[in-house]
């Protein structure tokens, strides 16, 4: 039972204080993971509304205070007018229109600051009060470093669109989103693993299913990277038909760049094609892995999680198709992004539970 000292705890030499704090440490990590989930959605909305370049400076502390006067708003607006996006895309926009995109980017950055505090302050309280076990300490430190790196990469991404481009680099956007998802997975992984043996769903044949679901988890991260390239190039607003693309299932002009590999990152047709094909691969591999575990009598305790994964996978494919057909409306696009993070969470739980058996 959570909070009691088990045989495992005695074996590891954990103190009563560490054992009693275990559910609170898990709750803290799950809360931070939820905030990262929210951050991904706010970041998606920031991208979809073309708001990411509205704040042209990186002020980690001072930047937490938004403009509070007409003069301050005008100053921010004048800074925005100096970048190519204003000159080539938004020239002539009003101050009120600028405020709309400003608030999206400011909210994104502010949530990032809040996540940093929500992670660092409890970490120090748990650490200094002796409520963290020795094995978890390096893991939370790595998570903290990854969070700081993510903030730096966020600015590195924004900086790519301030001088010569009218948008951020799709390469940097893909790195930024993928790292956010890696941090999300790592938070859930550490939290899920911080429990006693009797809290792990039992599956005697876990070894048979661990690698298939680990592969699914890896494919999900690759697909999210591909999705970021689609978002970064607005490739989802082209070839808005399904199941055919440009009149055929496999278009003739994919990978037509020189060198060919460059098409995967810069050619709109190839970028969208890769995202589509990975969706089909994920659907097939994911459903096969889920069906295999569902039919295993030893995996009964994981049945509910597997059903959630199967349902989420099918819904996610449908959301992707609808997002494409309706030319990326904000609501559908965010639902599609949320679906990806949901699948990432369920796949992480399944892999962790199978590993801990």
N, C-alpha and C positions, 0 to 999 in steps of 0.2 A: 504494500500500500504506500502511496506517495507520502513522504514525510517520516516514514519509519525506517529504522536501520535494518537492512536486509543482510543476508550472508555475503552478497557481493560487496556491500559497503564495508563490512568488517575486513574482507579480504583486501580491499583497496586502502584500508586505513583511514576512511573518511570520518571526520568529526561529526558530532551531533548537530553542530551549528550548520555545517555544510549540507547535511542531509535535510535538515528542516527548511533550508533556504532554496532547495532544488526547485520546487514548483514556482517560486517567485522569480528565480533566474530564468526558467523556461518562459514564464509569462512575459517577462521583460523582452526577451529575444523575439518572441512571437509578435509582440506589439511593434517592435522596430521593423520586423519583416512586413507587417501590415502598412506601416508608414512608407516603406520602400515601394510597396505595391501602389499606394496612392501617388507616390512621387512619379512612378512610371506613367500613370494615367495623366497626371498634370503635365508631365513632359511631353506626352503624346499630343495633348490638346495645344500645348505651346507650339509644337511643330506644325500641327494641322491648321492652326490659325496664323501661321507665319509670324509669330511673335518673338521668336528667339533672339533676334538682333536688336530689339527695341532698347535694351540697356547696353550701352557700348563700353562700359568700364567694369572692372572686377574689383569691388570693394567688399571683402568678406565681412567686415564689421560695420563700417559706415553705410554700406549699401542696404542694411536692414531697415533703414529709415526712408520711406518713400517721399516724394516731393510733397511739401505741406503748404505751398503757396503758389499763386499764379506765376510768380517769377521763377520759382524752382521748377515748375512744370515746363515753362518756356525754355529754361536752360537745358533740361533733358531733351526736349524736342529738337533744339538747335544741334545738340550732339548727334542725334539720330539723323538729322538732315545732311551730315557730313559723310555718311557711308553710301556705298553704291546702291544698296537696296532701296533707299529713299529716292535717289536720283533716277533709277531705272524702273522701279516697280511702283512705289507709293508717292511719287512726286505730286504735290498739291493736296495731300491728305490734311484733314483738320486736326486741331489739337485734341478734340474729343476722340477722334479715330485713333490717334496715337496713344491716348490713355488706355484704350481697350487692349491694344497689343502689349503695352507696358505692364499692365496689371497681370497678364498671364505670365510673363517672364519674371516679374517681381515675385509672384506667388510661387513659382517654381523654385527660385533661389531661396525664398524664405522658408519653404518646406525643407529644403536641403539643410539650412542652418538648424532648423528645429530637430531634424533627424540626428544631426551631429550631437546636439545637446541631449536628446533622448537616449542616445547610446552612451555617451561619455560619462554623464553624471551618475546614472545607476551603476555603470561599470566600476567607477571609483568607489561608490558606497559599498557595493558588494565586495570589492577587492580589499579595501582598507579595513572592513569589519570582519574579514576572514570567512566570508560566506561563499567563496569560489573554490572549487576543488583544484588541485594542482594541474590536472590534464586540461581543464577548460581555459586556464589563464592564457596560454599562448594563442589559443583559438580566438578569444575575444580581442586580443591585441592585433592579430592579423585582420580581423573584421574592422577594427578601428582604422588601421592603416589603409585598407581597401576603401573605406569611406572617404578618407582624406584624398586618396588618389582619384576617386570618382569626381570630387569637387574640382580638382585641378584639370582633369580631362574635360569637364563641362566647360570651363573657361577656354581651354585649348580648342574645343569645338566651336564656341562662339567666335573666337578670334579669327577663325578661318573665313568668316563671312564679313569682316569689317573693312577690308581694304580693296580686294579685287573682285570678289564674288558678290552675288546678290542673295546668296543663301549659304548656309553652313556646309562644310564638306560632308558628303555622304559617308566617306570613310570614317571620319571622326565621330559622326552621329552614330554609326553602327558600333563603333568601339564603346561609346558612352552608354548606349542602351544595353549592349551585351554585358558590360561590366556591372551595370545595375542589376541585371538578372542573375549574374554569378553571385553577387552579394546577397540577393534575395534567397537563392538556393543555399548559400553557405549559412545564412542565419537560420533557416529552417532545419538544415542538417544538424547544426550544433544544438539547437533547441530540442529537436526530436531525439537526439542521442543522449541528452542529459536526463536520463530516467533510470529507474531500476529494472532488473530483468523481468519482474512480474508485470510490468506495464507494456511489454512488447508483444504485439499480436503473434501468436505462435504459428509457425509454418515449417514442419519437419523437412519438407522438400524445397526449402528456400533457395538452395544453391542452384537449382534448375531454372529458377526464374530471375535471379539477380542480374545476370548479364543482359538478358533481353530488355529488361526495364532500364538498366544503365545505358544501353544503346539508345533507347527511346528518349531518355533524359538528355543525352548528348545531341540527338537529332533536334530536339526542341530548341536547344540553345543555338544550333546552326540555323534553324528556321527563323528564329527571332533576329539573328544577324541579317539574314536575307530580307526579312520584313523591314528592318531599319534602312537597308539600301533602297527598298521600294519607297519608303517614306521620304528618305533624303533626296531622292531624285524626282519625286512625284510620279513615279512610274505607274502607280495605281490609277492615275487619271487618264491612262492610255489603254488601248485595246480592251475596252470595257464590254467584252462578250465572254460567254462561257457555254459549253466546254471548249469551243474553238477559240483560237487566238490568231487574229489576222487571217481568218478563214481556214485555218488548219490546226490540228492538235499540236503539231511540232512545226512552227514557222520556219520558212526557208532562210530567213536572214538573221537567225540567232548566231551568236559567236562570230559575227562578221567583221569585227574590228581587227586591227593589226597593232600589236599582237592579239591573238584570239582571246586570251585570258582577261584582257582589259574589258571585254564586253560584259563580263560578270559583274563589273563594278560601275560601268559608265554608260552602257547601252540600255536604253529603257526597255526594249523588247526582251533582251536576254535577262535583265534583272527580274522582270515580272515572270518570265518563263521559269526561271530557277525557283522562285517562290512558289509557283503553282506546282511544279514537279515535286518539290520537297514536301508540299502538303499531301500529295498522293502517297508518297513514300511513308510519311509519318502515319497517315491513316491506316495503311496496310500493316506496317510493322507494329504500331500501337495496338490495333485491334487483335492482331495475331497473338501478341504477348499477353494481352488481357484475357483473351479466350482461353489460352493455355493455362493461365493461373485459375480462371474460373472453373475449369474442368478438373482441376486438381483437388481431390477431397481434403488434402492437408492444408489447403489455403482458404478454408471456410472463414477464418477470422478476418481475412482481408477482402472478403467479397464486396462489402459496401464501398470500400475505397476503389476497387477495380470497376464497379458499376459507375461510380462517379467519374472515373477516368474515361471510360468508354463513352458515356453520355457527353462529357465535355469535349471529347475529340470530335464527335459527330457535329455537335452544335458549333464548334469552332470552324469547321470546314464550311458549314452553311453560312456562318457570319462572314467568312472571307469571300465567298461567292457573292453574297448580297452587297457587301462593301464595294466590290468591283463593279457589279452591274449598276449600282446607283451612283457611281463615280465618287466614292469616298466621302459620304456625308459624315459630319463630325460625330454624331451619336453612334452610328454603326461602326465607324472606324475605332472609336474608343471601346465599344463593346468587344470588338475583335481583339483589341490589344489586351483587354481585361481577361478574355478567354485564354489567351496565350499564357498569362501569368497564373491563372487558375490551374491550367494543365501542368505548368512547371511545378507548382506547389504539390499537386497530387502525385506527380511522378517522383518528386523528391521524397515524399513520405513513403511511397511504396519501396523505393530503392533503399531507404534507410531502414525500414522495417525488415526487409528481406536480408539486408546485411547483418542486422543485429540478432538474427535467429541462429 
